[in-house]
Amino acid sequence: MKKYFLIMDIGGTKTTGALFTEDGEPVDDYFHVVKSQTFKGEEAVYQNTKGVLEHIIEHFAVNMEDVLGIGVGSPGPLKAEEGIIVHAPLMGWHDFPIVKRLQEDFGKPVFLENDGNLGALAEVRCGVAKGLKHILYMTVSTGCGGGIIIDGQIYRGRNDVAGEVGHMSIDPDGLVCPCGSRGCFELYASGTAVSRRVREDIAGGVKNDLLASIDYDPEKVEGRILTEAAAKGDAYALECYRMEGHYLGIGISNLLNLLNPQAIVLGGGITKAREFFEEEMLRVLKERCLAPIEEDTVRYSVMNDRVVLYGAYWMLKEKL
């Protein structure tokens, strides 16, 4: 009889579930995605989360006797070994015992891990860093998250918060971050940061063809418009991405100097525009890094939105 793993990625925007075979293949390449019920209260969010797994079970008519366990990826901070989500403001979760709740509802072993850590694990097990022992993974999207692999295993740190690369300060007198610090990396190098700079230009009265095309409306600012303009050679869009590459280079150089990994793998939506920021990013890395920047030092994930799910599969497989 075939055996399966139930896999879930809980995000602030969406929650995704899938059924994986023992050898790491998503059954029928089917992924069930629902909108996360943020700000609806902890119980409503949990029932929505639970419903994702229930849908997968029903969709495949899978016998729970054939399910070996459940793997869950979630934003941190977590107490991963205890199965607790320490603080997830969007979910209304504070010290939420998600592993205990899921075990009670499904009667199967459940394991929890930070989504950035799972991204890193997926890359060394089956991604573009397969076979490497020391890597850093970083996702660049709404914010900048990350995960660290040392000697082939996830490095969590003392309180399970290692890899929070987005909150490394690159400007001690810079912008105030919701985390309470100043000048955090993700305030300058995330997709959100790029959009913020464009909105600031609109507010400051900057005039150009790209901004005119959206009627100087800050609500119309989005990455797709910027990328399309850059592809057409728009000078303003290209400068926006040059600045993105500059800030990425500063932050990543600090990480490479600190950890000296075999590679850093970049994922997240903004990497789709890498042709417009990569040259500047590499220039800064070569200028600031102590170790040589080789052709394959910086790699780009090809798993995209599925990287956490694949990481959750590998976590569960190795735990069991």
VEXDREN-2710 file (C-alpha; in Angstrom, 1 decimal):
% VEXDREN-2710
k/r/px/py/pz
1/MET/0.0/0.0/0.0
2/LYS/1.2/3.5/-0.8
3/LYS/1.9/5.8/2.1
4/TYR/1.5/9.6/2.1
5/PHE/2.5/12.8/3.9
6/LEU/0.1/15.7/4.4
7/ILE/1.9/18.9/3.9
8/MET/0.9/22.5/4.6
9/ASP/2.4/26.0/4.2
10/ILE/0.7/28.6/6.4
11/GLY/1.2/32.2/5.2
12/GLY/-0.1/35.6/6.1
13/THR/-1.7/35.9/2.7
14/LYS/-2.5/32.4/1.7
15/THR/-2.4/28.8/3.1
16/THR/-1.5/25.9/0.8
17/GLY/-2.0/22.2/1.3
18/ALA/-0.8/19.1/-0.7
19/LEU/-0.5/15.4/-0.5
20/PHE/3.0/14.0/-1.0
21/THR/4.1/10.5/-1.8
22/GLU/6.9/8.8/0.3
23/ASP/9.4/9.6/-2.5
24/GLY/8.6/13.3/-2.4
25/GLU/6.2/13.8/-5.3
26/PRO/3.0/15.9/-4.9
27/VAL/0.2/13.7/-5.9
28/ASP/-1.3/14.7/-9.2
29/ASP/0.7/17.9/-8.9
30/TYR/-2.3/19.2/-7.0
31/PHE/-2.0/22.1/-4.5
32/HIS/-5.0/23.5/-2.6
33/VAL/-4.7/27.2/-1.9
34/VAL/-7.0/29.3/0.2
35/LYS/-6.9/32.9/1.5
36/SER/-5.6/33.0/5.0
37/GLN/-8.3/34.4/7.3
38/THR/-6.1/37.0/8.8
39/PHE/-7.5/39.3/11.6
40/LYS/-10.5/37.0/12.0
41/GLY/-9.3/35.7/15.4
42/GLU/-7.2/32.7/16.4
43/GLU/-10.0/30.1/16.2
44/ALA/-11.4/31.2/12.9
45/VAL/-7.9/31.2/11.4
46/TYR/-7.2/27.7/12.9
47/GLN/-10.5/26.3/11.4
48/ASN/-9.5/27.7/8.0
49/THR/-6.1/26.2/8.3
50/LYS/-7.5/22.8/9.4
51/GLY/-10.0/23.0/6.5
52/VAL/-7.1/23.0/4.0
53/LEU/-6.0/19.6/5.2
54/GLU/-9.6/18.3/5.3
55/HIS/-10.0/19.3/1.7
56/ILE/-6.9/17.4/0.7
57/ILE/-8.0/14.3/2.5
58/GLU/-11.5/14.6/0.8
59/HIS/-10.1/15.4/-2.6
60/PHE/-7.9/12.3/-2.7
61/ALA/-10.3/10.2/-0.7
62/VAL/-7.2/9.2/1.2
63/ASN/-7.4/6.6/4.1
64/MET/-5.9/8.2/7.1
65/GLU/-4.2/4.9/7.9
66/ASP/-2.1/5.5/4.9
67/VAL/-1.0/8.9/6.1
68/LEU/2.3/8.8/7.9
69/GLY/2.3/12.3/9.3
70/ILE/1.7/16.0/8.8
71/GLY/4.4/18.6/8.1
72/VAL/3.7/22.3/8.7
73/GLY/5.6/25.4/7.6
74/SER/4.8/28.7/9.3
75/PRO/6.2/32.2/9.8
76/GLY/8.1/32.6/13.1
77/PRO/8.9/33.2/15.8
78/LEU/8.2/29.6/16.8
79/LYS/9.1/27.0/19.4
80/ALA/9.5/24.4/16.8
81/GLU/10.3/21.4/19.0
82/GLU/7.4/22.2/21.2
83/GLY/5.0/22.8/18.3
84/ILE/4.0/26.3/19.3
85/ILE/3.6/29.4/17.1
86/VAL/4.9/32.1/19.5
87/HIS/3.5/35.2/17.8
88/ALA/1.7/35.6/14.5
89/PRO/-0.1/38.9/14.7
90/LEU/-2.0/38.5/11.4
91/MET/-3.4/35.2/12.7
92/GLY/-4.2/36.4/16.2
93/TRP/-2.0/33.6/17.4
94/HIS/0.0/34.0/20.6
95/ASP/1.7/30.9/22.0
96/PHE/-0.7/28.9/19.8
97/PRO/-0.2/25.1/20.2
98/ILE/-0.8/24.2/16.5
99/VAL/0.9/20.8/16.7
100/LYS/-1.2/19.7/19.6
101/ARG/-4.4/20.9/17.9
102/LEU/-3.6/19.2/14.6
103/GLN/-2.6/16.0/16.4
104/GLU/-5.9/16.0/18.3
105/ASP/-7.9/16.6/15.1
106/PHE/-6.1/14.2/12.8
107/GLY/-4.5/11.6/15.0
108/LYS/-1.2/11.7/13.3
109/PRO/2.3/12.9/14.1
110/VAL/2.7/16.6/13.3
111/PHE/6.0/18.5/13.0
112/LEU/6.3/22.3/12.7
113/GLU/9.1/24.4/11.3
114/ASN/9.8/28.0/10.3
115/ASP/9.0/28.6/6.6
116/GLY/12.4/30.2/5.9
117/ASN/14.2/27.2/7.4
118/LEU/12.1/24.8/5.3
119/GLY/13.0/26.8/2.2
120/ALA/16.6/26.3/3.0
121/LEU/16.1/22.6/3.7
122/ALA/14.3/22.1/0.4
123/GLU/17.1/23.8/-1.6
124/VAL/19.8/21.5/-0.2
125/ARG/17.7/18.3/-0.5
126/CYS/16.2/18.7/-3.9
127/GLY/16.8/22.3/-5.2
128/VAL/19.5/24.3/-6.8
129/ALA/21.9/23.7/-3.8
130/LYS/21.3/20.0/-3.7
131/GLY/24.2/18.2/-2.1
132/LEU/25.8/21.2/-0.5
133/LYS/26.4/21.3/3.3
134/HIS/26.5/25.0/4.1
135/ILE/24.0/27.4/2.5
136/LEU/21.9/30.4/3.2
137/TYR/18.4/30.7/1.8
138/MET/16.7/34.1/1.5
139/THR/13.3/34.9/0.1
140/VAL/12.8/38.5/-1.1
141/SER/9.1/39.4/-1.4
142/THR/6.9/41.3/1.0
143/GLY/9.8/41.1/3.5
144/CYS/13.1/39.3/3.5
145/GLY/13.1/36.0/5.3
146/GLY/15.8/33.3/5.5
147/GLY/17.1/30.0/6.7
148/ILE/20.5/28.7/7.4
149/ILE/21.9/25.2/6.7
150/ILE/25.1/24.1/8.5
151/ASP/26.5/20.6/8.0
152/GLY/23.4/19.7/6.1
153/GLN/21.0/20.6/8.9
154/ILE/18.8/23.5/9.8
155/TYR/20.4/25.9/12.2
156/ARG/17.8/27.4/14.5
157/GLY/19.8/29.2/17.1
158/ARG/19.0/29.3/20.8
159/ASN/15.4/30.5/20.5
160/ASP/14.5/29.3/17.1
161/VAL/15.0/32.7/15.5
162/ALA/18.2/32.2/13.6
163/GLY/17.9/33.2/9.9
164/GLU/15.8/36.3/10.4
165/VAL/17.9/38.1/7.8
166/GLY/15.4/40.8/7.2
167/HIS/16.0/42.3/10.6
168/MET/19.7/42.8/10.2
169/SER/20.3/46.5/10.4
170/ILE/22.1/48.0/7.4
171/ASP/21.5/51.6/8.5
172/PRO/21.5/52.3/12.3
173/ASP/19.8/55.7/11.8
174/GLY/17.5/54.5/9.1
175/LEU/13.8/53.8/8.8
176/VAL/11.9/52.5/11.8
177/CYS/10.9/48.9/11.5
178/PRO/7.7/47.3/13.0
179/CYS/10.1/45.0/14.9
180/GLY/11.3/48.0/16.9
181/SER/14.7/48.4/15.3
182/ARG/16.0/50.9/12.7
183/GLY/17.3/50.4/9.3
184/CYS/16.4/46.7/8.9
185/PHE/17.5/45.1/5.7
186/GLU/14.0/44.3/4.5
187/LEU/13.0/48.0/4.7
188/TYR/15.4/48.6/1.8
189/ALA/15.7/45.4/-0.2
190/SER/12.2/43.8/-0.2
191/GLY/9.6/44.1/-2.9
192/THR/7.7/46.3/-0.4
193/ALA/10.7/48.6/-0.2
194/VAL/10.8/49.0/-4.0
195/SER/7.1/50.0/-4.1
196/ARG/7.5/52.3/-1.1
197/ARG/10.3/54.3/-2.9
198/VAL/8.1/54.7/-6.0
199/ARG/5.2/56.0/-3.8
200/GLU/7.6/58.4/-2.1
201/ASP/8.7/59.7/-5.5
202/ILE/5.0/60.3/-6.4
203/ALA/4.5/62.1/-3.2
204/GLY/7.6/64.2/-3.8
205/GLY/6.4/65.3/-7.2
206/VAL/8.8/63.3/-9.4
207/LYS/7.6/63.3/-13.0
208/ASN/8.3/60.7/-15.7
209/ASP/6.5/58.6/-18.3
210/LEU/6.2/55.5/-16.0
211/LEU/4.5/57.4/-13.2
212/ALA/2.3/59.3/-15.6
213/SER/1.1/55.9/-17.0
214/ILE/-0.4/55.1/-13.7
215/ASP/-1.8/58.7/-13.3
216/TYR/0.6/59.3/-10.4
217/ASP/-1.7/57.2/-8.3
218/PRO/0.2/55.5/-5.4
219/GLU/-2.5/52.8/-5.2
220/LYS/-1.6/51.6/-8.7
221/VAL/2.1/51.0/-7.9
222/GLU/2.9/47.3/-8.2
223/GLY/5.9/45.2/-9.2
224/ARG/4.5/44.0/-12.5
225/ILE/4.3/47.5/-13.9
226/LEU/7.8/48.3/-12.9
227/THR/9.2/45.1/-14.4
228/GLU/7.3/45.6/-17.7
229/ALA/8.7/49.1/-17.9
230/ALA/12.2/47.9/-17.1
231/ALA/11.9/45.3/-19.9
232/LYS/11.1/48.2/-22.3
233/GLY/14.2/50.1/-21.2
234/ASP/12.5/52.7/-19.0
235/ALA/15.2/54.6/-17.3
236/TYR/13.3/55.2/-14.1
237/ALA/12.3/51.6/-13.7
238/LEU/15.9/50.5/-14.4
239/GLU/17.1/52.9/-11.7
240/CYS/14.6/51.5/-9.2
241/TYR/16.0/48.0/-9.8
242/ARG/19.6/49.2/-9.7
243/MET/18.9/50.5/-6.2
244/GLU/17.3/47.2/-5.3
245/GLY/20.5/45.4/-6.4
246/HIS/22.6/47.9/-4.4
247/TYR/20.7/47.2/-1.2
248/LEU/20.6/43.5/-1.8
249/GLY/24.4/43.5/-2.3
250/ILE/25.0/45.4/1.0
251/GLY/22.8/43.0/3.1
252/ILE/24.0/39.8/1.4
253/SER/27.6/40.8/1.6
254/ASN/27.2/41.0/5.4
255/LEU/25.7/37.5/5.5
256/LEU/28.4/36.0/3.2
257/ASN/31.1/37.5/5.3
258/LEU/29.6/36.3/8.5
259/LEU/28.6/32.7/7.5
260/ASN/30.9/32.0/4.4
261/PRO/28.4/29.5/3.0
262/GLN/29.0/27.5/-0.2
263/ALA/26.1/29.4/-1.8
264/ILE/23.2/31.7/-1.1
265/VAL/19.9/30.8/-2.7
266/LEU/17.5/33.6/-3.5
267/GLY/13.8/33.1/-3.8
268/GLY/10.6/35.2/-3.7
269/GLY/8.7/37.2/-6.2
270/ILE/11.3/39.9/-6.8
271/THR/13.8/37.5/-8.1
272/LYS/11.7/37.2/-11.3
273/ALA/13.2/40.6/-12.1
274/ARG/16.8/39.6/-11.4
275/GLU/18.0/40.5/-14.9
276/PHE/17.5/44.2/-13.9
277/PHE/19.2/44.1/-10.5
278/GLU/21.7/41.3/-10.7
279/GLU/24.6/43.3/-12.2
280/GLU/24.5/45.9/-9.5
281/MET/24.1/43.3/-6.7
282/LEU/27.1/41.3/-7.9
283/ARG/29.2/44.5/-8.3
284/VAL/28.5/45.4/-4.6
285/LEU/29.2/41.8/-3.5
286/LYS/32.5/41.7/-5.2
287/GLU/33.4/45.0/-3.7
288/ARG/32.4/44.1/-0.1
289/CYS/32.9/40.4/0.3
290/LEU/36.2/39.0/1.7
291/ALA/35.8/35.6/-0.1
292/PRO/35.7/35.5/-3.9
293/ILE/32.3/35.6/-5.5
294/GLU/32.1/32.7/-7.8
295/GLU/29.7/32.2/-10.7
296/ASP/27.5/29.9/-8.6
297/THR/27.8/31.7/-5.2
298/VAL/24.4/33.3/-5.8
299/ARG/21.7/30.9/-7.0
300/TYR/18.0/31.4/-7.7
301/SER/15.3/29.0/-6.5
302/VAL/13.2/27.3/-9.2
303/MET/10.6/26.0/-6.7
304/ASN/9.0/29.4/-6.2
305/ASP/5.8/29.2/-4.1
306/ARG/6.3/25.5/-3.5
307/VAL/9.7/25.6/-1.8
308/VAL/8.2/25.6/1.8
309/LEU/6.0/22.6/0.9
310/TYR/8.9/20.6/-0.4
311/GLY/10.9/21.6/2.7
312/ALA/8.0/20.4/4.9
313/TYR/8.1/17.1/3.1
314/TRP/11.8/16.6/3.8
315/MET/11.4/17.7/7.4
316/LEU/8.7/15.2/7.9
317/LYS/10.4/12.4/6.1
318/GLU/13.6/12.8/8.1
319/LYS/11.7/13.2/11.4
320/LEU/9.8/10.0/10.9
END
